[in-house]
Amino acid sequence: MQIGTKTLVTISSTFIGLTIALFFISQVFLLGSFKDYEERDTALNVVRVINALQGEIENLHSLNLDWASWDDSYGFVGDRNPEFIRSNLNNETLAKQRLDLITFLNKSGDVVFSKAIDHYSIKDTGFPEEFRPFIASEGLLSAVRLPEAGQSGIIKLGNRFMIVSSRPILTSEGNGPGRGALIMGRYLDDNELMRLSAKTYLPVKLLSYDEDFLESLGEEASRPLDGKENIMTRAASNEAVWGYGIVKDIAGAPAFVLGLELPREIYRQGQASLSYFMAYLLLAALASAAVIILLVKKTVLSRVLNLSRTAGEIGRTGDLSVRVQAAGEDEISALAGEINRMLQSLEGLEAERKCSEEKMRKANDELEAHVRERTAELVRTNVELKDAITERKRVEEAMKEMVYHDYLTGLPNRMLFTDRLNQLIARSNRTTGIIAAVVVMGVDRFKVVNNSLGHSAGDELIKKISHKAQSALRDTDTVARIGGDEFALLLPDISRIEGIPAVLERVLSFLRMPIELMGHSLFITASMGVAVFPHDGADSTALLKNAEAAMHHAKTKGGNTFEMYDPEMAKKALDRLTIGNRLRKALDREEFVLHYQPLYDLREKRFTGAEALIRWRDPEAGRLVPPMSFIPIAEETGIITPIGEWGLLKACTFAKKVQDSGYGRLGMSVNISPRMFEEQGFAENVVDILKVSGLDPQNLKLEITESLLMAHLDEAAKKISRLKNAGIRFSIDDFGTGYSSLAYLQSLSIDEIKIDRSFIMGLPSDRFIVNAIINLAHNLNLEVIAEGVETQEQLDFLVEHKCDKIQGFLFAKPMPEDEFLKLMAENNRPRGKAAN
């Protein structure tokens, strides 16, 4: 071994030993403190998740209070009115509240009514037998032993867990005697865990708990938080750390474990710091090695470098006649001699190679000349034949295009779509297991574009929609135009029916992107109906008919969605037609009535306005029907426009009456439906109604939704500007549930926004969202109304964060005209803490 090598080896060995010793010392002292901090941080995240779950339980308990303390529920336990079941206990209503189970018990503990559904598919499920012991006379949720404030928590039903709430059934004023108990339940399934994860921004998992759970964690588990014996952590590996929180059921016994698997970022930061330290140590070693190399270079490397330069010159020039010069008798001199002998051998081989290469080149030149001559002849013949074939195919394709394709978009027409569908059905007779989806898609409110921008704009819009639909689907799928604003989609060879919604959501998301058309930005949505082969039809006629029925059902829900075909849709369509006809007669028979819910001004500490809310005094039902039961059908059939005009005139006339009675100026808020807003003469009709009623335009406020604005922003801006010039004010209803865009708030002359009641009900969990909306509105010089205020805690929060006005049952429920006048006669007496 050379001296230079021995020196390098000695220094390297010493440095490696020191590095290893320092590494192990750092592992003991530094990484230990990082690990302790990591365990505490993980435990705090587990506490966050458990608090979020408790918030879900409290929200369900609050929802139960709204239902249990209600005159209709109180009466239903006594008379079991079937109309109450049809209007309020249908699957769609329960699904909107995310309820999987609802049970009414009388005061003896007997079941008056019970229903169990899957609130995601909105389908009935069997009543869980495991639930019966809980509602028995000695059960924790029974009406017999129910405390005044009710009971809520978690119960175990078989292998599943459910969030439950039980409340005594009282009148709307909270009076008794109690008639029994109302029980609501929601499964704590994977979808609810995903909501919990989204709410806490943490990957929540539900783990089973048994007697061996703590033993399974081993001695590595720790409890880093004092007084939190149910919170534990355990390092699973160098990459992940687990946090566990034991959750108790309604009886106080351990039910299950909420687990978090988190990356060990803090621990890895400690490792990184240790790595940096080792890197600095390595740099010091490199500096020492550099000094040693300089010493070796003076004695050895300078001669090796000279040898390398000579070899490099030979490599660049290819001159094998050059020889290496070296003197002495050491190893370097011996190496130079060997290189010179190798160069001499290579010089001889190179001469032989050049001779052989020259002979090969001449032979290749002769062969290439012959090939070029033959190739030219073949090219001329192929061109002539190809031209003839191309012309024939062009004529055939042109004829086929005219017969089987839409002239405007170039898409397949109904004939070609039906042919492809029939081919797929025929193939299924030879191959089992084929599943396909037939989708009929209709453009929402396409008539508005035609009426406002013209038919040429409508044609251009149809072209753009066809391109978007094709871009969202596979090459094997078919997009066809089968009517003016209707398209048909064929999705063949589907592996699972459950995969269809994801495809349709992708198509809807493509369509929602704004379309630039004739200087306008249009936001287009569509309604789609799906029929699955072979489940929903065995031939093309049945499949298309059923898909179209499902599409019309999607339109009844407001559009911008899809519906899977259900045989019940035909019956529901007939019911909608019947109610639509009754609504037309109801308007003529003056069966509609307005109720008014007061608006309380937190700054002036008095009632300064009201919102007009329509009710239907249905003679067949024998009661007042709430708007959500008939407004969607009125919107679909078009009867909403005359109903809305009647309601607007009625509300303005009543506001004028209140002012003339000496109660001062009263701001009247009226909701405007999308169908009514889109009418050509909407602005002129509003101005005419104000003239007839005699109400000052500044006392009228029109409430519109975000989705209405964004559907046709440019047209909406023109109408709003026209009415604003007349003195009318505008409010955005249900703010926060739609686009919530700063852009349109700044571009439109909006006066006010109303925070959606779902955020108010979510307080204090949704406190950051509510505070952000209030600050946003005030920064834009807008007033803020909070609707759905029902508790003193909600009121205190809104007063603290300077909300302008509130509306809700805490102050007053919607009431008839005579009750409203009595309330105004009380001189707007202040309520609650807000008056202090």
CORZI-V677564 format. One record per backbone hydrogen bond with DSSP energy under -0.5 kcal/mol. CO is the residue of the C=O (numbers start at 0). NH is the residue of the N-H. Records with the same first field share a line. If there is no record, write none. Layout:
CO->NH ; NH
This chain:
1->5
2->6
3->7
4->8
5->9
6->10
7->11
8->12
9->13
10->14
11->15
12->16
13->17
14->18
15->19
16->20
17->21
18->22
19->23
20->24
21->25
22->26
23->27
24->28
25->29 ; 30
28->32
29->33
30->34
31->35
32->36
33->37
34->38
35->39
36->40
37->41
38->42
39->43
40->44
41->45
42->46
43->47
44->48
45->49
46->50
47->51
48->52
49->53
50->54
51->55
52->56
53->57
54->58
55->59
56->60
57->61
58->62
59->63
60->64
61->65
62->66
63->67
64->68
67->69 ; 169
69->73
70->74
71->75
72->76
73->77
74->77 ; 78
75->79
80->83 ; 84
81->85
82->86
83->87 ; 88
84->88
89->93
90->94
91->95
92->96
93->98
94->97
99->116
100->184
101->114
102->182
103->111 ; 112
104->180
105->108
109->105 ; 111
112->103
114->101
115->124
116->118
117->121 ; 122
122->117
127->130
128->131
130->133 ; 134
131->134 ; 135
133->140 ; 141
135->138
138->141
146->149
150->165
152->163
153->249
154->156 ; 161
155->157
156->159
159->156
160->187
161->154 ; 163
162->185
163->152
164->183
165->150
166->181
167->169
168->178
169->69
170->173
174->170
178->106
179->168
180->104
181->166
182->102
183->164
184->99 ; 100
185->162
186->188
188->192
189->193
190->194
191->195
192->196
193->197
194->198
195->199
196->200 ; 201
201->203
202->260
204->206 ; 258
206->256
209->212
211->215
212->216
213->217
214->217
217->220
221->223 ; 232
223->225
224->227
227->230
229->231 ; 245
231->243
232->221
233->235 ; 241
238->263
239->235 ; 236
240->261
241->233
242->259
243->231
244->246 ; 257
246->254 ; 255
248->251
252->248
254->208
255->246
256->206 ; 258
257->244
258->204
259->242 ; 261
261->240
262->264
263->267
264->268
265->269
266->270
267->271
268->272
269->273
270->274
271->275
272->276
273->277
274->278
275->279
276->280
277->281
278->282
279->283
280->284
281->285
282->286
283->287
284->288
285->289
286->290
287->291
288->292
289->293
290->294
291->295
292->296
293->297
294->298
295->298 ; 299 ; 300
296->301
299->302 ; 303
300->304
301->305
302->306
303->307
304->308
305->309
306->310
307->311
308->312
309->313
310->314
311->315
312->316
313->317
317->319
318->321
323->325
329->333
330->334
331->335
332->336
333->337
334->338
335->339
336->340
337->341
338->342
339->343
340->344
341->345
342->346
343->347
344->348
345->349
346->350
347->351
348->352
349->353
350->354
351->355
352->356
353->357
354->358
355->359
356->360
357->361
358->362
359->363
360->364
361->365
362->366
363->367
364->368
365->369
366->370
367->371
368->372
369->373
370->374
371->375
372->376
373->377
374->378
375->379
376->380
377->381
378->382
379->383
380->384
381->385
382->386
383->387
384->388
385->389
386->390
387->391
388->392
389->393
390->394
391->395
392->396
393->397
394->398
395->399
396->400
397->401
398->402
399->403
400->404
403->412
405->409
410->405
411->480
412->416
413->417
414->418
415->419
416->420
417->421
418->422
419->423
420->424
421->425
422->426
423->427
424->428
425->428 ; 429
426->429 ; 430
430->433
434->493
435->532
436->438 ; 490
437->530
438->440 ; 488
439->528
440->486
441->526
442->445
444->447 ; 448
445->449
446->450
447->451
448->452 ; 453
449->453
453->457
454->458
455->459
456->460
457->461
458->462
459->463
460->464
461->465
462->466
463->467
464->468
465->469
466->470
467->471
468->472
469->472
473->476
477->489
478->411
479->481 ; 487
484->442
485->481 ; 482
486->440
487->479
488->438 ; 490
489->477 ; 491
490->436
495->498
496->499
498->502
499->502 ; 503
500->504
501->505
502->506
503->507
504->508
505->509
506->510
507->511
508->512
509->512
510->523
514->516 ; 521
516->519
519->516 ; 521
521->514 ; 523
524->443
525->560
526->441
527->562
528->439
529->564
530->437
531->535
532->435
533->536
538->542
539->543
540->544
541->545
542->546
543->547
544->548
545->549
546->550
547->551
548->552
549->553
550->554
551->555
552->556
553->556 ; 558
554->557
560->527
562->529
565->568
566->569 ; 570
567->571
568->572
569->573
570->574
571->575
572->576
573->577
574->578
575->579
576->580
577->581
578->582
579->583
580->584
581->585
582->586
583->587
584->588
585->590
586->589
590->616
592->614
594->612
595->597 ; 814
596->610
598->600 ; 607 ; 608
599->601 ; 805
600->604 ; 605
605->600 ; 607
607->666
608->598
609->668
610->596
611->670
612->594
614->592 ; 616
615->617 ; 624
616->618
617->621 ; 622
622->617
624->615
625->628
626->629 ; 630
629->633
630->634
631->635
632->636
633->637 ; 639
637->640
638->642
639->643
640->644
641->645
642->646
643->647
644->648
645->649
646->650
647->651
648->652
649->653
650->654
651->655
652->656
653->657
654->658
655->659
656->660
657->662
658->661 ; 663
666->609 ; 668
667->700
668->611
669->702
672->676
673->677
675->678
678->681
680->684
681->685
682->686
683->687
684->688
685->689
686->690
687->691
688->692
689->693 ; 694
695->698
696->699
698->667
699->728
700->669 ; 702
701->703 ; 730
702->671
703->732
704->708
705->709
706->710
707->711
708->711
709->712
710->522
711->715
712->716
713->717
714->718
715->719
716->720
717->721
718->722
719->723
720->724
721->725
722->727
723->726
728->701
729->750 ; 751
730->703 ; 732
731->734 ; 753
732->705
733->736
734->755
740->744
741->745
742->746
743->747
744->749
747->749
750->782
751->731
752->754 ; 784
753->734
754->786
755->758 ; 759
756->760
757->761
759->762
761->764 ; 765
763->766
765->769
766->770
767->771
768->772
769->773
770->774
771->775
772->776
773->777
774->778
775->779
776->779 ; 781
777->780
782->752
783->803 ; 804
784->754 ; 786
785->806
787->789
788->809
790->794
791->795
792->796
793->797
794->798
795->799
796->800
797->802
798->801
803->601 ; 602
804->785
805->599
806->787 ; 788
807->810 ; 811
814->595
815->819
816->820
817->821
818->822
819->823
820->824
821->825
822->825 ; 827
823->826
830->834
831->834
832->835
